[in-house]
Amino acid sequence: MSTARIETRIKVGAWIADPALNLLEQGGQSVRLEPRAMDVLMHLAARTGAVTSLEELMKAVWKDVIVSDGSVYLAISQLRQALGETANGVSYIETVPKRGYRLTVPVESVPVKSVAIENTPVPIGQGSRRRWQTPALAIGVIAALLTLAWLLRPTTATADHSLAVMPFADLSPDSDQAYFADGITEEVLNRLASLRDLRVVGRTSSFQLRGQGTDSRALGEKLGVEHLLVGSVRKADDRVRVTAQLTEARTGQQLWSQTYERRLEDIFAVQDEIAKAVATAMQVTLGVGENALMPGMTRDVAAYDEYLRGMALNMTGRPENFPPAIAHLQRAVAIDPGFSMAWSALHAVLSNGAFVIPERAPEWRRAASASLETARQLTPDAPHVLLALGIVSMRNGNWVEGADLFQRLEQSQARYSPGEAAGPRGMLLLASGRIGEAIPALEAARAHEPLAPGLAMALSRAYLVSGNSGGALVEIDRGLQLQGLREILLNAGFMTALNIGDRSEMERRFAVITDETPNAPLHRRLVPYLGKPAGVAAEIRRLAATAISHEKATLAEWAAYYGEPALALELLTESMPRPGGPSMIWQPVFGATRALPGFESLVRNIGIADYWRVYGYADFCRPVNERIECR
C-alpha cells in the first residue's frame, strides 16, 4: 500500500523556499532557517508586495505565545541575512516606516510531483531472547536493514537526511537508571553525528524535549528533522535490553525497529549495532568497527557507569555536587586508566569547581592540570582534548597557541562530529572581539543546537555588542523558555538591560531575580543607587574587597554603568582570566573604559593583542604605530 505526499515549495526571487524543511536553496547553496523565520517568510509571501504590520505577523506566527516586538525584529533580521540582496542591490524585505514589512521580489509556486511512499511492513523477529550470534537471526536482521534502506531510497523529491536521537526511556524495575539510558542515547547520537551525509540534531536540543509527548510531527517540527530515533533501556542485574525505533517525523510511520538483549559487558557492541543499522537506513556509510568510535572512549562498563554518574552531577552546577562528581570521575579513570574522555571530563569538573569553591582551588587546579596532561598523552588529537587545551592556553595568556589548537579542533570535529565546529569558533571570535564574524558562526551553531540555552546566552551577548539590543533581549528570553541555565540567564537578562541603559527594563528584570540567581546579593546592594548614585563607587569598592573573580567582573559592569570607567578597568583587570573569557569587555557599558590608556595594558596582559596581530583585530580596536587604540 502506498500513500501520496505533496511537497509545497515556492520561489521567492532567486531562492526556492521549502517550508517543510525550513530550507532556502539557490543554485548549489542552501540555508536552513529557524521555523518562526520561515513562517514569517511564508506569511509575507502570501501577501506578496503588500505591507504586513508588526501586529499581524505576531498574531499569525506567534499565536497563543506571549512575545515582544523583538521576536519579529529578530526573525526579519535572520531572513535578511539569509536572503541577502537582489541582483540590483535591493533588500528582499522592505521596512515601511510605521506600517510594517513587505517582500520586494515576485513569488511563484514551484510545481513538484507527488511522492509515493510504500508502507511496506518491516519484518521483526519474534520473541524477546534475540541473539546476534544466531545465524538465522543475523540473516533476518540483514534482510530488515535492506528493506529499511529501500524504504528511505532517493525519490523524485529531495530527501532531508536529518535525524534527532531522543532520550531513551528508562524502563528498569526501580526506574533508577535514567543516567545510564542517557549515556546510551548520547553514545548512539555521537556515532551517528560522525556521518558526513547525515545531519544529527545535537544532544542538548533533543534532551530539551524529554517528556513533552510522543507526537512525532510536533517533535520533528521543533527540531527541524525528518526522522526520529526513539528507544528504551531496561537494565537489571547483569542484563540490558535496548529497543530502538526509527520513525518518519511527519507521518509517525515506523520505518524500522529492533530490540537488542545483551549481557551488560556487551553494551558497547549494542550501541555500535544500533548506530550502524540506522546509518544504513539513512543511506550513508558509518565506517567499520573502531573507526566509528570517538577517540578516548572506554570499553569497561564499570568505568563508563562512573563517568555517567559524575557528568550527571556536574551538569547541575550546584557547589555541593562538585566533590561527588569528581569522586565518580576519579573512580572511572582508576578502573580504566586509558579512558581519555573521563580524564578530560575530570579536568573540566575540577577547573569549574575551583572557581565555584575557591578554598579548594589550589588543590583542584593542580589535579586538573595533571588530568588534562594524561588525556593529551592518551589521545592528543581528540576533540575533547583539543578544546580543553585551547581554553587553557587562552586563560594562560597564549591566545595564538589557543587559536592554533582551535583550528586543529575544527579538523578533528570534521572527522568525528561534523556540525559541532561552529560553536567553539563563534565563542573564540566573540571573546576576541571579532563580533561581525562571531555572529554568523554562533547562528550556525544555534541551527545545529536550536534548544541549547548556553548558545542563546552567547548570541545575546554578540547581538548586544553589535548594537542589536532588541535581538539580545529576545535571545535571553528564548533561552529562558528552554531547559537549563535559568538562573544564569536571569542574571544575563538583567545585565543586558543594564548595558542598554533601559531603567524600566532593568527594574522589570530585577523583579524576577531569585536568591539562586548568580550575583543577586550584589545587585540588591547596588540597585538602590539607581537615580541617586552618590556614594556608589565607595560601595562597589567595599563589595570588591571580598569578591571572587566573577563577582569582580559584575562589579566592573556596575562601576561602568555608574560612570566610573577607571574603577571598572581596575576590577576587570583583577577578574581576568576567568570562565567565559574576556568577551564581556566588548559590551556597550565599557565604551569609556576601552578608551582609557590602561585598557591597552589589559589586552596585552591577557595575551589577546598577540592573537590580533596574527588573526585580525577586534571590531573595536586598531593598531596605531606601536600602540593599540580601542573605543
BADO-848263 format. One record per residue (C-alpha): x, y, z; residue in one letter; chain. Coordinates in pm, whole numbers, plus 50000, padded with zeros to 5 digits. Layout:
BEGIN
<<X, Y, Z>, A, A>
...
END
This chain:
BEGIN
<<50000, 50000, 50000>, M, A>
<<50127, 50350, 49923>, S, A>
<<50025, 50698, 50028>, T, A>
<<50082, 51024, 49841>, A, A>
<<50275, 51310, 49995>, R, A>
<<50273, 51653, 49830>, I, A>
<<50573, 51881, 49883>, E, A>
<<50478, 52253, 49880>, T, A>
<<50757, 52491, 49780>, R, A>
<<50765, 52848, 49649>, I, A>
<<51014, 53062, 49461>, K, A>
<<51095, 53391, 49634>, V, A>
<<51306, 53596, 49397>, G, A>
<<51607, 53377, 49318>, A, A>
<<51551, 53147, 49617>, W, A>
<<51346, 52829, 49648>, I, A>
<<51178, 52813, 49991>, A, A>
<<51084, 52471, 50129>, D, A>
<<50875, 52531, 50444>, P, A>
<<50857, 52160, 50526>, A, A>
<<51234, 52153, 50571>, L, A>
<<51278, 52518, 50682>, N, A>
<<51522, 52543, 50391>, L, A>
<<51621, 52809, 50135>, L, A>
<<51802, 52693, 49822>, E, A>
<<51965, 52880, 49534>, Q, A>
<<52192, 52703, 49288>, G, A>
<<52421, 52489, 49499>, G, A>
<<52369, 52699, 49812>, Q, A>
<<52131, 52609, 50093>, S, A>
<<52043, 52796, 50413>, V, A>
<<51837, 52649, 50696>, R, A>
<<51603, 52890, 50875>, L, A>
<<51454, 52874, 51219>, E, A>
<<51089, 52761, 51196>, P, A>
<<50949, 53101, 51306>, R, A>
<<51160, 53284, 51048>, A, A>
<<51028, 53055, 50776>, M, A>
<<50672, 53115, 50898>, D, A>
<<50729, 53491, 50870>, V, A>
<<50863, 53449, 50516>, L, A>
<<50563, 53237, 50413>, M, A>
<<50321, 53490, 50561>, H, A>
<<50487, 53775, 50371>, L, A>
<<50492, 53563, 50054>, A, A>
<<50119, 53501, 50081>, A, A>
<<50072, 53878, 50054>, R, A>
<<50350, 53946, 49806>, T, A>
<<50401, 54317, 49751>, G, A>
<<50152, 54412, 50023>, A, A>
<<50255, 54557, 50358>, V, A>
<<50210, 54332, 50662>, T, A>
<<50201, 54501, 51001>, S, A>
<<50405, 54401, 51304>, L, A>
<<50089, 54314, 51492>, E, A>
<<49963, 54090, 51212>, E, A>
<<50290, 53898, 51200>, L, A>
<<50288, 53846, 51575>, M, A>
<<49929, 53726, 51567>, K, A>
<<49986, 53488, 51274>, A, A>
<<50327, 53344, 51360>, V, A>
<<50330, 53359, 51741>, W, A>
<<49967, 53271, 51801>, K, A>
<<49894, 53198, 52169>, D, A>
<<50257, 53277, 52260>, V, A>
<<50344, 53588, 52459>, I, A>
<<50640, 53759, 52288>, V, A>
<<50773, 54110, 52243>, S, A>
<<50821, 54307, 51919>, D, A>
<<51183, 54193, 51931>, G, A>
<<51084, 53843, 51822>, S, A>
<<50961, 53982, 51489>, V, A>
<<51269, 54204, 51453>, Y, A>
<<51495, 53902, 51508>, L, A>
<<51308, 53691, 51253>, A, A>
<<51324, 53971, 50994>, I, A>
<<51695, 54016, 51067>, S, A>
<<51758, 53644, 51015>, Q, A>
<<51564, 53648, 50688>, L, A>
<<51752, 53948, 50554>, R, A>
<<52082, 53788, 50642>, Q, A>
<<51981, 53462, 50471>, A, A>
<<51821, 53613, 50160>, L, A>
<<52075, 53890, 50102>, G, A>
<<52001, 54135, 49821>, E, A>
<<51870, 54105, 49467>, T, A>
<<52099, 54143, 49164>, A, A>
<<52006, 54512, 49168>, N, A>
<<52121, 54555, 49527>, G, A>
<<51768, 54575, 49672>, V, A>
<<51681, 54407, 50002>, S, A>
<<51434, 54121, 49971>, Y, A>
<<51234, 54263, 50264>, I, A>
<<51148, 54631, 50282>, E, A>
<<51064, 54811, 50605>, T, A>
<<50776, 55052, 50552>, V, A>
<<50805, 55308, 50836>, P, A>
<<50517, 55295, 51086>, K, A>
<<50337, 55034, 50878>, R, A>
<<50530, 54706, 50863>, G, A>
<<50717, 54490, 50610>, Y, A>
<<50675, 54370, 50254>, R, A>
<<50856, 54147, 50004>, L, A>
<<51013, 54336, 49714>, T, A>
<<51051, 54033, 49483>, V, A>
<<50799, 53821, 49292>, P, A>
<<50672, 53498, 49445>, V, A>
<<50585, 53190, 49239>, E, A>
<<50467, 52843, 49326>, S, A>
<<50705, 52558, 49240>, V, A>
<<50525, 52256, 49093>, P, A>
<<50650, 51926, 49228>, V, A>
<<50541, 51569, 49183>, K, A>
<<50362, 51364, 49440>, S, A>
<<50595, 51118, 49610>, V, A>
<<50466, 50768, 49669>, A, A>
<<50576, 50622, 49999>, I, A>
<<50544, 50249, 50032>, E, A>
<<50404, 50145, 50367>, N, A>
<<50559, 49800, 50345>, T, A>
<<50567, 49639, 50688>, P, A>
<<50916, 49570, 50817>, V, A>
<<50964, 49211, 50940>, P, A>
<<51066, 49193, 51303>, I, A>
<<51193, 48881, 51475>, G, A>
<<50972, 48709, 51729>, Q, A>
<<51039, 48664, 52097>, G, A>
<<51244, 48859, 52348>, S, A>
<<51556, 48638, 52370>, R, A>
<<51724, 48753, 52049>, R, A>
<<52094, 48688, 51986>, R, A>
<<52305, 48822, 51701>, W, A>
<<52516, 48511, 51738>, Q, A>
<<52228, 48303, 51597>, T, A>
<<52281, 48270, 51216>, P, A>
<<51909, 48271, 51135>, A, A>
<<51857, 48591, 51336>, L, A>
<<52156, 48758, 51174>, A, A>
<<52013, 48684, 50828>, I, A>
<<51674, 48822, 50938>, G, A>
<<51831, 49145, 51066>, V, A>
<<52026, 49194, 50742>, I, A>
<<51703, 49148, 50548>, A, A>
<<51527, 49401, 50770>, A, A>
<<51806, 49656, 50718>, L, A>
<<51796, 49610, 50340>, L, A>
<<51421, 49663, 50349>, T, A>
<<51469, 49977, 50557>, L, A>
<<51736, 50113, 50323>, A, A>
<<51494, 50066, 50032>, W, A>
<<51219, 50247, 50220>, L, A>
<<51447, 50551, 50253>, L, A>
<<51582, 50535, 49897>, R, A>
<<51618, 50862, 49700>, P, A>
<<51293, 50969, 49533>, T, A>
<<51193, 51242, 49293>, T, A>
<<51170, 51480, 49589>, A, A>
<<51484, 51584, 49775>, T, A>
<<51526, 51373, 50091>, A, A>
<<51644, 51552, 50403>, D, A>
<<51883, 51312, 50574>, H, A>
<<51825, 51459, 50917>, S, A>
<<51770, 51284, 51247>, L, A>
<<51706, 51359, 51612>, A, A>
<<51803, 51097, 51870>, V, A>
<<51550, 51137, 52151>, M, A>
<<51636, 51044, 52513>, P, A>
<<51592, 50670, 52558>, F, A>
<<51334, 50588, 52826>, A, A>
<<51441, 50413, 53148>, D, A>
<<51223, 50103, 53192>, L, A>
<<51436, 49946, 53466>, S, A>
<<51244, 49787, 53756>, P, A>
<<51334, 50062, 54004>, D, A>
<<51334, 50345, 53749>, S, A>
<<51679, 50444, 53874>, D, A>
<<51883, 50412, 53556>, Q, A>
<<51793, 50735, 53378>, A, A>
<<52158, 50842, 53372>, Y, A>
<<52252, 50507, 53214>, F, A>
<<51980, 50542, 52949>, A, A>
<<52101, 50898, 52879>, D, A>
<<52454, 50769, 52832>, G, A>
<<52346, 50511, 52576>, I, A>
<<52142, 50777, 52394>, T, A>
<<52440, 51009, 52379>, E, A>
<<52675, 50740, 52251>, E, A>
<<52435, 50645, 51972>, V, A>
<<52398, 51015, 51884>, L, A>
<<52776, 51066, 51875>, N, A>
<<52826, 50775, 51638>, R, A>
<<52556, 50898, 51402>, L, A>
<<52685, 51257, 51418>, A, A>
<<53015, 51140, 51265>, S, A>
<<52842, 51072, 50932>, L, A>
<<52909, 51337, 50669>, R, A>
<<52577, 51292, 50488>, D, A>
<<52357, 51279, 50795>, L, A>
<<52254, 51589, 50989>, R, A>
<<52201, 51495, 51352>, V, A>
<<52050, 51747, 51594>, V, A>
<<52272, 51800, 51898>, G, A>
<<52220, 51633, 52234>, R, A>
<<52116, 51950, 52418>, T, A>
<<51827, 52018, 52182>, S, A>
<<51700, 51659, 52174>, S, A>
<<51713, 51629, 52552>, F, A>
<<51523, 51958, 52590>, Q, A>
<<51211, 51778, 52466>, L, A>
<<51224, 51492, 52715>, R, A>
<<50875, 51413, 52841>, G, A>
<<50697, 51651, 52601>, Q, A>
<<50470, 51390, 52448>, G, A>
<<50505, 51143, 52164>, T, A>
<<50361, 51348, 51878>, D, A>
<<50629, 51277, 51619>, S, A>
<<50518, 51557, 51387>, R, A>
<<50542, 51818, 51665>, A, A>
<<50882, 51689, 51776>, L, A>
<<51009, 51689, 51418>, G, A>
<<50892, 52046, 51359>, E, A>
<<51052, 52174, 51680>, K, A>
<<51384, 52010, 51599>, L, A>
<<51371, 52065, 51222>, G, A>
<<51426, 51700, 51128>, V, A>
<<51260, 51439, 50909>, E, A>
<<51332, 51134, 51125>, H, A>
<<51329, 51046, 51494>, L, A>
<<51515, 50767, 51670>, L, A>
<<51340, 50674, 51995>, V, A>
<<51411, 50391, 52230>, G, A>
<<51419, 50244, 52576>, S, A>
<<51669, 50077, 52807>, V, A>
<<51588, 49812, 53065>, R, A>
<<51881, 49728, 53293>, K, A>
<<51854, 49456, 53557>, A, A>
<<52144, 49279, 53728>, D, A>
<<52396, 49191, 53456>, D, A>
<<52150, 49210, 53165>, R, A>
<<52044, 49502, 52950>, V, A>
<<51777, 49527, 52683>, R, A>
<<51781, 49818, 52439>, V, A>
<<51495, 49883, 52199>, T, A>
<<51533, 50135, 51916>, A, A>
<<51276, 50255, 51664>, Q, A>
<<51315, 50483, 51364>, L, A>
<<51009, 50683, 51257>, T, A>
<<50927, 50940, 50995>, E, A>
<<50850, 51253, 51195>, A, A>
<<50589, 51397, 50961>, R, A>
<<50370, 51087, 50940>, T, A>
<<50467, 50892, 51251>, G, A>
<<50521, 50589, 51029>, Q, A>
<<50754, 50331, 51184>, Q, A>
<<51035, 50263, 50938>, L, A>
<<51248, 50025, 51141>, W, A>
<<51259, 49870, 51487>, S, A>
<<51492, 49635, 51667>, Q, A>
<<51546, 49502, 52018>, T, A>
<<51890, 49411, 52147>, Y, A>
<<51934, 49199, 52459>, E, A>
<<52283, 49154, 52593>, R, A>
<<52493, 49080, 52893>, R, A>
<<52598, 49415, 53037>, L, A>
<<52959, 49389, 52924>, E, A>
<<52841, 49390, 52561>, D, A>
<<52665, 49726, 52582>, I, A>
<<52917, 49897, 52352>, F, A>
<<52861, 49639, 52082>, A, A>
<<52487, 49708, 52116>, V, A>
<<52548, 50080, 52066>, Q, A>
<<52754, 50007, 51754>, D, A>
<<52479, 49785, 51612>, E, A>
<<52206, 50046, 51664>, I, A>
<<52413, 50324, 51509>, A, A>
<<52520, 50110, 51214>, K, A>
<<52165, 49991, 51143>, A, A>
<<52022, 50343, 51141>, V, A>
<<52314, 50469, 50931>, A, A>
<<52242, 50201, 50669>, T, A>
<<51878, 50306, 50670>, A, A>
<<51977, 50666, 50605>, M, A>
<<52188, 50552, 50307>, Q, A>
<<52517, 50674, 50439>, V, A>
<<52828, 50488, 50540>, T, A>
<<52924, 50457, 50903>, L, A>
<<53268, 50303, 50868>, G, A>
<<53391, 49982, 51019>, V, A>
<<53435, 49886, 51386>, G, A>
<<53658, 50113, 51586>, E, A>
<<53673, 50384, 51318>, N, A>
<<53327, 50500, 51423>, A, A>
<<53418, 50549, 51788>, L, A>
<<53503, 50886, 51937>, M, A>
<<53869, 50858, 52044>, P, A>
<<53926, 50807, 52413>, G, A>
<<53611, 50607, 52487>, M, A>
<<53623, 50312, 52728>, T, A>
<<53516, 49953, 52680>, R, A>
<<53475, 49895, 53053>, D, A>
<<53115, 49910, 53172>, V, A>
<<53203, 49994, 53532>, A, A>
<<53425, 50284, 53425>, A, A>
<<53153, 50410, 53191>, Y, A>
<<52896, 50390, 53470>, D, A>
<<53114, 50607, 53698>, E, A>
<<53171, 50855, 53416>, Y, A>
<<52797, 50893, 53357>, L, A>
<<52726, 50944, 53726>, R, A>
<<52995, 51210, 53754>, G, A>
<<52880, 51404, 53450>, M, A>
<<52517, 51391, 53564>, A, A>
<<52617, 51560, 53891>, L, A>
<<52838, 51812, 53713>, N, A>
<<52552, 51925, 53490>, M, A>
<<52358, 52052, 53792>, T, A>
<<52619, 52323, 53853>, G, A>
<<52548, 52315, 54227>, R, A>
<<52852, 52367, 54457>, P, A>
<<52765, 52068, 54675>, E, A>
<<52769, 51836, 54372>, N, A>
<<53127, 51908, 54262>, F, A>
<<53303, 51683, 54520>, P, A>
<<53089, 51372, 54444>, P, A>
<<53113, 51439, 54068>, A, A>
<<53492, 51449, 54099>, I, A>
<<53490, 51128, 54303>, A, A>
<<53288, 50942, 54037>, H, A>
<<53524, 51055, 53761>, L, A>
<<53829, 50962, 53966>, Q, A>
<<53685, 50612, 54007>, R, A>
<<53620, 50597, 53630>, A, A>
<<53985, 50661, 53542>, V, A>
<<54103, 50430, 53820>, A, A>
<<53902, 50146, 53665>, I, A>
<<54017, 50227, 53311>, D, A>
<<54333, 50445, 53305>, P, A>
<<54305, 50466, 52926>, G, A>
<<53962, 50634, 52940>, F, A>
<<54071, 50967, 52789>, S, A>
<<53719, 51117, 52778>, M, A>
<<53689, 51069, 53154>, A, A>
<<54030, 51231, 53211>, W, A>
<<53917, 51535, 53009>, S, A>
<<53587, 51543, 53196>, A, A>
<<53774, 51529, 53527>, L, A>
<<53986, 51825, 53415>, H, A>
<<53673, 52025, 53329>, A, A>
<<53491, 51949, 53654>, V, A>
<<53799, 52024, 53867>, L, A>
<<53858, 52353, 53680>, S, A>
<<53496, 52466, 53714>, N, A>
<<53485, 52359, 54078>, G, A>
<<53794, 52569, 54150>, A, A>
<<53602, 52884, 54052>, F, A>
<<53288, 52786, 54243>, V, A>
<<53464, 52668, 54562>, I, A>
<<53771, 52896, 54596>, P, A>
<<53904, 52724, 54909>, E, A>
<<53966, 52408, 54705>, R, A>
<<54113, 52598, 54410>, A, A>
<<54490, 52528, 54459>, P, A>
<<54438, 52154, 54506>, E, A>
<<54181, 52114, 54230>, W, A>
<<54374, 52320, 53973>, R, A>
<<54684, 52107, 54021>, R, A>
<<54476, 51792, 53978>, A, A>
<<54300, 51944, 53674>, A, A>
<<54633, 52011, 53500>, S, A>
<<54752, 51658, 53567>, A, A>
<<54423, 51512, 53436>, S, A>
<<54438, 51709, 53113>, L, A>
<<54801, 51609, 53056>, E, A>
<<54702, 51243, 53091>, T, A>
<<54420, 51288, 52839>, A, A>
<<54659, 51462, 52599>, R, A>
<<54908, 51178, 52616>, Q, A>
<<54633, 50922, 52553>, L, A>
<<54450, 51092, 52262>, T, A>
<<54634, 51409, 52155>, P, A>
<<54405, 51483, 51858>, D, A>
<<54066, 51404, 52014>, A, A>
<<53814, 51693, 52002>, P, A>
<<53760, 51694, 52380>, H, A>
<<54137, 51722, 52438>, V, A>
<<54197, 51997, 52180>, L, A>
<<53906, 52204, 52312>, L, A>
<<54034, 52185, 52670>, A, A>
<<54393, 52262, 52566>, L, A>
<<54278, 52563, 52364>, G, A>
<<54081, 52708, 52653>, I, A>
<<54371, 52655, 52894>, V, A>
<<54615, 52824, 52655>, S, A>
<<54394, 53132, 52631>, M, A>
<<54341, 53151, 53006>, R, A>
<<54719, 53137, 53041>, N, A>
<<54760, 53430, 52800>, G, A>
<<54877, 53236, 52494>, N, A>
<<54597, 53319, 52252>, W, A>
<<54795, 53238, 51938>, V, A>
<<54860, 52886, 52063>, E, A>
<<54495, 52860, 52169>, G, A>
<<54373, 52968, 51824>, A, A>
<<54603, 52713, 51661>, D, A>
<<54454, 52444, 51883>, L, A>
<<54104, 52557, 51788>, F, A>
<<54195, 52517, 51420>, Q, A>
<<54310, 52163, 51494>, R, A>
<<53984, 52116, 51686>, L, A>
<<53782, 52206, 51375>, E, A>
<<53976, 51950, 51172>, Q, A>
<<53917, 51685, 51437>, S, A>
<<53546, 51766, 51464>, Q, A>
<<53512, 51743, 51086>, A, A>
<<53620, 51381, 51123>, R, A>
<<53436, 51278, 51438>, Y, A>
<<53144, 51518, 51491>, S, A>
<<53054, 51735, 51188>, P, A>
<<52832, 52028, 51278>, G, A>
<<52994, 52090, 51617>, E, A>
<<53272, 52321, 51498>, A, A>
<<53067, 52643, 51465>, A, A>
<<53009, 52677, 51841>, G, A>
<<53373, 52685, 51956>, P, A>
<<53469, 52902, 51659>, R, A>
<<53193, 53150, 51743>, G, A>
<<53295, 53161, 52109>, M, A>
<<53658, 53232, 52014>, L, A>
<<53557, 53513, 51780>, L, A>
<<53323, 53660, 52040>, L, A>
<<53591, 53654, 52309>, A, A>
<<53846, 53817, 52075>, S, A>
<<53607, 54100, 51987>, G, A>
<<53555, 53999, 51622>, R, A>
<<53180, 54028, 51660>, I, A>
<<53094, 54062, 51291>, G, A>
<<53244, 53716, 51232>, E, A>
<<53120, 53569, 51561>, A, A>
<<52751, 53621, 51493>, I, A>
<<52725, 53403, 51176>, P, A>
<<52923, 53127, 51348>, A, A>
<<52704, 53136, 51659>, L, A>
<<52389, 53146, 51446>, E, A>
<<52514, 52837, 51262>, A, A>
<<52574, 52671, 51599>, A, A>
<<52219, 52765, 51705>, R, A>
<<52086, 52600, 51389>, A, A>
<<52267, 52282, 51496>, H, A>
<<52160, 52314, 51861>, E, A>
<<51836, 52521, 51848>, P, A>
<<51741, 52436, 52206>, L, A>
<<52079, 52496, 52377>, A, A>
<<52039, 52775, 52638>, P, A>
<<52414, 52839, 52650>, G, A>
<<52414, 52938, 52285>, L, A>
<<52121, 53171, 52347>, A, A>
<<52330, 53347, 52610>, M, A>
<<52636, 53373, 52383>, A, A>
<<52431, 53502, 52090>, L, A>
<<52260, 53752, 52317>, S, A>
<<52597, 53898, 52412>, R, A>
<<52707, 53906, 52047>, A, A>
<<52389, 54086, 51945>, Y, A>
<<52426, 54329, 52236>, L, A>
<<52783, 54416, 52139>, V, A>
<<52684, 54460, 51773>, S, A>
<<52419, 54717, 51870>, G, A>
<<52119, 54487, 51825>, N, A>
<<51978, 54537, 52175>, S, A>
<<51635, 54405, 52075>, G, A>
<<51785, 54084, 51943>, G, A>
<<51993, 54048, 52260>, A, A>
<<51686, 54054, 52484>, L, A>
<<51496, 53822, 52251>, V, A>
<<51778, 53564, 52272>, E, A>
<<51779, 53584, 52652>, I, A>
<<51404, 53532, 52659>, D, A>
<<51435, 53245, 52411>, R, A>
<<51691, 53084, 52640>, G, A>
<<51460, 53124, 52939>, L, A>
<<51198, 52917, 52757>, Q, A>
<<51445, 52627, 52730>, L, A>
<<51557, 52383, 52995>, Q, A>
<<51868, 52465, 53194>, G, A>
<<52071, 52773, 53297>, L, A>
<<51758, 52960, 53402>, R, A>
<<51915, 53148, 53692>, E, A>
<<52226, 53233, 53489>, I, A>
<<52004, 53365, 53210>, L, A>
<<51802, 53573, 53455>, L, A>
<<52125, 53739, 53563>, N, A>
<<52232, 53784, 53200>, A, A>
<<51896, 53942, 53115>, G, A>
<<51930, 54195, 53395>, F, A>
<<52288, 54282, 53297>, M, A>
<<52184, 54314, 52932>, T, A>
<<51923, 54571, 53035>, A, A>
<<52193, 54750, 53237>, L, A>
<<52418, 54764, 52929>, N, A>
<<52133, 54901, 52719>, I, A>
<<52068, 55163, 52987>, G, A>
<<51694, 55096, 52994>, D, A>
<<51587, 55177, 53351>, R, A>
<<51237, 55030, 53320>, S, A>
<<51373, 54710, 53163>, E, A>
<<51628, 54682, 53444>, M, A>
<<51356, 54713, 53706>, E, A>
<<51136, 54458, 53529>, R, A>
<<51415, 54202, 53509>, R, A>
<<51543, 54272, 53859>, F, A>
<<51196, 54187, 53992>, A, A>
<<51225, 53824, 53875>, V, A>
<<51576, 53760, 54012>, I, A>
<<51577, 53497, 54287>, T, A>
<<51811, 53402, 54569>, D, A>
<<51959, 53136, 54339>, E, A>
<<52046, 53390, 54068>, T, A>
<<52424, 53449, 54038>, P, A>
<<52534, 53784, 54181>, N, A>
<<52187, 53851, 54327>, A, A>
<<52335, 53987, 54655>, P, A>
<<52550, 54236, 54461>, L, A>
<<52256, 54354, 54253>, H, A>
<<52043, 54402, 54564>, R, A>
<<52313, 54619, 54719>, R, A>
<<52358, 54836, 54409>, L, A>
<<52008, 54870, 54260>, V, A>
<<51903, 55119, 54536>, P, A>
<<52161, 55363, 54394>, Y, A>
<<51967, 55392, 54067>, L, A>
<<51867, 55756, 54035>, G, A>
<<52083, 55860, 54333>, K, A>
<<52439, 55737, 54270>, P, A>
<<52614, 55936, 54543>, A, A>
<<52849, 55703, 54729>, G, A>
<<52811, 55414, 54487>, V, A>
<<53184, 55397, 54400>, A, A>
<<53274, 55350, 54765>, A, A>
<<53010, 55078, 54799>, E, A>
<<53144, 54898, 54493>, I, A>
<<53496, 54906, 54643>, R, A>
<<53365, 54765, 54972>, R, A>
<<53196, 54479, 54788>, L, A>
<<53505, 54415, 54574>, A, A>
<<53727, 54372, 54881>, A, A>
<<53574, 54028, 54948>, T, A>
<<53458, 53938, 54596>, A, A>
<<53584, 53645, 54385>, I, A>
<<53673, 53680, 54016>, S, A>
<<53329, 53652, 53854>, H, A>
<<53183, 53888, 54116>, E, A>
<<53452, 54146, 54039>, K, A>
<<53358, 54126, 53672>, A, A>
<<52996, 54201, 53763>, T, A>
<<53104, 54489, 53987>, L, A>
<<53307, 54625, 53694>, A, A>
<<52986, 54645, 53488>, E, A>
<<52813, 54832, 53770>, W, A>
<<53108, 55072, 53803>, A, A>
<<53100, 55142, 53429>, A, A>
<<52723, 55193, 53439>, Y, A>
<<52757, 55448, 53719>, Y, A>
<<53022, 55644, 53524>, G, A>
<<53336, 55509, 53693>, E, A>
<<53542, 55376, 53398>, P, A>
<<53874, 55377, 53587>, A, A>
<<53726, 55167, 53867>, L, A>
<<53568, 54940, 53607>, A, A>
<<53908, 54886, 53442>, L, A>
<<54068, 54808, 53777>, E, A>
<<53804, 54544, 53854>, L, A>
<<53819, 54396, 53504>, L, A>
<<54194, 54357, 53538>, T, A>
<<54153, 54174, 53869>, E, A>
<<53883, 53944, 53728>, S, A>
<<54088, 53812, 53433>, M, A>
<<54126, 53534, 53335>, P, A>
<<53801, 53370, 53434>, R, A>
<<53546, 53123, 53291>, P, A>
<<53385, 53261, 52978>, G, A>
<<53692, 53459, 52873>, G, A>
<<53706, 53832, 52807>, P, A>
<<53400, 53861, 52582>, S, A>
<<53232, 54090, 52837>, M, A>
<<53490, 54367, 52780>, I, A>
<<53328, 54442, 52442>, W, A>
<<52988, 54523, 52594>, Q, A>
<<52848, 54874, 52539>, P, A>
<<52877, 54972, 52905>, V, A>
<<53258, 54950, 52878>, F, A>
<<53287, 55201, 52590>, G, A>
<<53451, 55468, 52808>, A, A>
<<53664, 55204, 52980>, T, A>
<<53807, 55081, 52648>, R, A>
<<53912, 55437, 52563>, A, A>
<<54137, 55460, 52871>, L, A>
<<54515, 55417, 52817>, P, A>
<<54518, 55135, 53071>, G, A>
<<54287, 54921, 52858>, F, A>
<<54576, 54857, 52621>, E, A>
<<54771, 54709, 52912>, S, A>
<<54477, 54481, 52992>, L, A>
<<54452, 54334, 52642>, V, A>
<<54829, 54293, 52623>, R, A>
<<54848, 54125, 52963>, N, A>
<<54579, 53867, 52882>, I, A>
<<54759, 53789, 52554>, G, A>
<<54482, 53881, 52313>, I, A>
<<54691, 54151, 52141>, A, A>
<<54930, 53884, 52010>, D, A>
<<54632, 53696, 51867>, Y, A>
<<54509, 54009, 51688>, W, A>
<<54842, 54059, 51510>, R, A>
<<54816, 53709, 51364>, V, A>
<<54442, 53665, 51305>, Y, A>
<<54298, 54016, 51283>, G, A>
<<54197, 54291, 51527>, Y, A>
<<53879, 54326, 51726>, A, A>
<<53600, 54533, 51577>, D, A>
<<53667, 54798, 51845>, F, A>
<<54049, 54817, 51831>, C, A>
<<54314, 54908, 51576>, R, A>
<<54694, 54936, 51572>, P, A>
<<54837, 55288, 51569>, V, A>
<<55214, 55283, 51527>, N, A>
<<55329, 55071, 51822>, E, A>
<<55013, 55123, 52023>, R, A>
<<54662, 54980, 52023>, I, A>
<<54366, 55217, 52031>, E, A>
<<54020, 55092, 52131>, C, A>
<<53683, 55253, 52153>, R, A>
END
